[in-house]
Amino acid sequence: MSSVFRSRTARITLSNLSPGPNSQHAQKRLGRGQGSGRGGTSGRGHKGQKARAGNGKPKAGFEGGQTPITKRFPKKGFVNPNRKVYAPINLDRIQHWIDQGRLQSSPENPITARELLLSGCIHNVHDGIKLLGDNAPFLKTPIHITPSRASQTAIKAVESVGGSVFCQYYNPLALRDCVKGRADRISAAPTRRTDILWYTNWRNRGYLSPEAVEKNPKVEERWKELSKQLLSFKDQTFDTKGVKKM
């Protein structure tokens, strides 16, 4: 009975292993004489772009040698490397968050980008927070906030109800530390002339203006010395060539 169920195929051993049929193909050897079938032009024909070495796909925008469309028409505008995108926040939205108990502030603990982001009042800090005065009459609660920028309408509305606004400069690292809640590193001071002029101006409620240094309860000692140094720079005039005139 055992012979009936015995397989008729040969037993597989290391001595009879071989690749499957049509699983391997001979390598194409080019330029080895006419008898090989691929001698001479190696199957590429005579001359032309497709007969040359490196006849791969051309770069994007290549139009066969004629002037491509990217060069035929004039260009307008440019990408400003110094452009900053601020996350806008309006006063009515802040008041709505305060009414829901999702935001609170005091002179010692003002609202920063961290509180606005964690509470869901904004979804991205971008390059900083810009306080806007849309629907300013809805603001009823005194708030204390430290954005990167603030409009004149927002400043007047906040101060009219007993709040305070101090605009503080944040470079990318300082803004990341603010969002993460890190306080072990010293934040960088503004270095660009436009930033220095903006943050030392009390009209903008810049944190380095003399009035802000006196009124801000969270002022740091180094800000006082920094304010004096930057104000001396601010008093200097510059000609059109950027040469400093004393």
Buried (B, 14 or more C-beta within 10 A) or exposed (E): EEEEEEEEEEEEEEEEEEEEEEEEEEEEEBEEEEEEEBBEEBEBEEEEEEEEEEEEEEEEEEEEEEEEEEEEEEEEEEEEEEEEEBBBBBBBBBBBBBEEEBBBBEEEEBBBBBBBBEBEBBEEBBBBBBBBBBBBEBBEBBBBBBBBBBBEBBBEBBEEBEBBBBBBBBBEEBBEBBBEEEEEEEBEBBEEEEBBBBBBBEEBBBBBBEEBBEBBEBBEEEBEEBBEEBBEEBEEEEEEEEEEEE
